[in-house]
Amino acid sequence: MKKLLFLLIFLPGIMMGQRNVKVWWFDAGLKVQYGATGLYNTAIVDDPNWNYEIGTGTSFGGKLGVNYDVHGITLDALFGSSAQPFDQAGDPNINDVKWKHTDIYLMYRNNKNLGYFELGPKYSLINSVTSTPTAGPETDISDQFSSSGLAGVLGFGVYLLGSDGAFSGILGFRLEYGFQDIVNDSGATLNAPLPETSFTYGDNYAASHPIFAGISFELNFGIGYFGRASCGGRSKFIRF
């Protein structure tokens, strides 16, 4: 019991500080994200009749991590909803486009000095899309949008509680940019993501890229570690 308590207290310092010890460790956690979301479309940006409003989105789910020394690979699975409100210039009408999605992140994470930097791809499944004008009912327009998409993700953060051993609370910031047009061919002919009758691309059709910029918070719990000292000895897996 004394040895176990010693490991729980001092393992994070050993992993982060002593280079003569190389340790694999595994963690799992709960995660939530909140921030600004949108559909970036250059044709709509350049159109004087429409203005972008700030949309917000929330995601929640879990993560698994595999770490060695200061390097790690994390797999996140999050369920979320996002929104992009459009304001028609000179008119009180707002068209609010909302989509629900399931996101899978595969991130490389570098942990140093009680902080981290991460980089990787995100694969999204688009579960549903709705459009809600101010003067009208909510309409399901899922058939005008792609069923999936790929994005690039850049993030960083700090350890607020504990560190990267038995338990940690982590505050982070993420930037995401969708590489693909979220609107499908059918939606493009209907001028999506805006209502068909209120906007015309003409010869200037442009792709709509999902974007996100916001904060994340993780509660991580250590599963265990596997390793041995470089001076010798048999490798072992020990649960936290």
N, C-alpha and C positions, 0 to 999 in steps of 0.2 A: 504493500500500500504506500509506503514512504517513497519507493522508487516511482510509482505511478504519479503521485502528487508532484514530485520533482520534475518529471517530464512535462506534465501539464503546465507548470509554471514557467519552466525555462526553455522548453522546446522552441517557441518562436524566436527567442534570442539566439539560440544555437543555429537555427536555419538561416537567419538573416545575417548573423555576424561571423561565425566561425567557418572559414573556408576549408578546414580540414575535415569537416563533416558534410557529406553529400546525402541529402534526404529527399525521397519522393513522399509527398503527402497529398491526401485526397480530402475534398470538402464538398458539402452540399448546402444549399441555402434557399431562402425565400427572397424574392425581388419585386420591387415596384418601380415604375417609371412615370414621370409626368412632365409635360412640357408643351412647347409650341409645335403644331403640325401644319401641314399644308400640301397643296398640289402645285408645284412650280411649273408654270406654262408661260413661255416667253411671248406667245401671241396675246394672251390675256393681259400680261404685264404691260405690253405696248398699246393695248386698246384703251382709248380715252373714256370709253363708256362704262368701264368696269374697274372697280378697285378691290384690292385684296384686303380682307380682314384677317386678324390673327385668330387662328383656330387652336384648340388644345386637344390633347389626347392623353389617355391613361392606359398603362399596361401592367399586368401582374402575372407572376408565375414563379418558376424555380430555376435553379442552376446546379450544375455539377462541375467540379474543378479537379484537374490533375496538374500537380505542380512539382517542379524540381529546381532546387536552389531558388533563384529569383524568377524563374520562368514558369509560365503556366498556360494551360489550355482550358477554356471554360466553354460549356455548352448551356445556353439559356433557352428556355421554352416559355414564351410569354403570350398571354391572351389580352388583346387590347381593342380600343376604339379610337378613331381619329376623326378630325373634322376640318373642313375648309369652307369658311363663309366668304361669299362674294357679294360686294355691295355695288348695285347699279348706280352710276353717277347721276345725280340730279333726280333720283327716284328713291323713295324709302324702301323699295323692295330689296330684300337680301335672299340670295339663294344659298342654302346651307347644305353642303355635300358631306355626308358622313359615311365612313366605312369601318367595318369590324374585321379584325385580322388575327391570325395566329402566326407568331414570329419565332423562327429558330435562328439563334446566333451561334456562330463558331468563332471564338475570339482567342487571339494570342494576347496574353497579359504578362507584363513585366513589372514585378513588385520590387520597389526600392525605397528606402527611407520612409517607411510607413505610408507610402503612396503607390500608385500604379498608373501604367499607361497601357491601353489596349487598342487592338486593331484587328478587323476581320470582316467577313461577309454576314449578311442577314438574308434568309430566305423567308418570304411571307406568303401565306395563303390568305386570299381575300375572301372572306366568308359572305359578306353582304355589303351593298352600297345603296344608300338612299339619298334622295334630293328633296329638300323642303323649302319652297318659296314662302315668303312672308304671307302672301294672300292665298295660299293653297295648302292642300294636305300633303303629307309625306308620301313620296312615290318610290317604289323599289326600282332602281335602275341597275341592278347587279348584272343584267345581261349586256350592258354597255361597257363593262370593265373586265380586265383580265382576271383570271382565277389565281394567279401567283405573280411574284416579282422578286427581283434580287437587288440588294442595296449594299453599299459600303458603309462601315461604321468606324468611327474614331472616338475614343473616350479616354478619360483620366479621372482619378479620384484619390481620396485619402481615407485611411483607417481612423474612424472616430472612436471605436470601442475595440479593445483587445488588439490582436494583429492577425496574422494569417495562420495561426495554429488551431487551438481547440475551439475558439469562438472569435468572431469579429463582426463589427458593424461598419459598413463601408458606404460613404457618400460619394457619388460619382456624377459625371457630366458626359453626355453622349451627343454626337452629331451624326446624323444619318442622311444619306442621299440615295434615292432609288435610281438605278441605272436604266430601267426600262419604262416604257410608256404604260401607265396603269389603265389607259383607255384602250379597248380592243377595236377591231376594224368596224364593227357595227356601231360602237359608240362614236367613232370618228365621223361617220356619215351623219350623225345626229348632233354634232357639235359639242359632245360631252367634253368637259364636265358641266358646262352651262346649259340651260334650257335651249332647245332647238330654235324656238321662236325669238329668242332675245340676243343671239350671238351668231355670227357667221365668220368662219375662218377664211373663206375664200381660197386664195392660192397660198395662204400663209399658215397652214396647219402646223401645229407644234405639239410635241409630246408633253404629257403631264407626269411629272416626276414627284413621287411622295417624298417629303422631307420631314425631319424631326430634329429638334434641339431642346434638350431638357435634362432634368436631373434624375438620378436613380439612387435607390437605397437598397442595400443587401444586408441580410442577417445570415451569416455563414456559420456552419457547425462542422467541426473537424470529424471526418470519418476514421482516419487513421494515417499512419505513415509507414514507409518501408525504406530501409537503407542500412548502411554500415559505415563505420569510420574508415577513412582512407588508409589507416595504419594496419587494417586487417580485421578479421572477425566475420562471422556468418551474418548474412542479411536476414532481417526479420520484419514481419508485418505486425504492428502493434496498434490496437484500437485506442482512440482517445477515451 
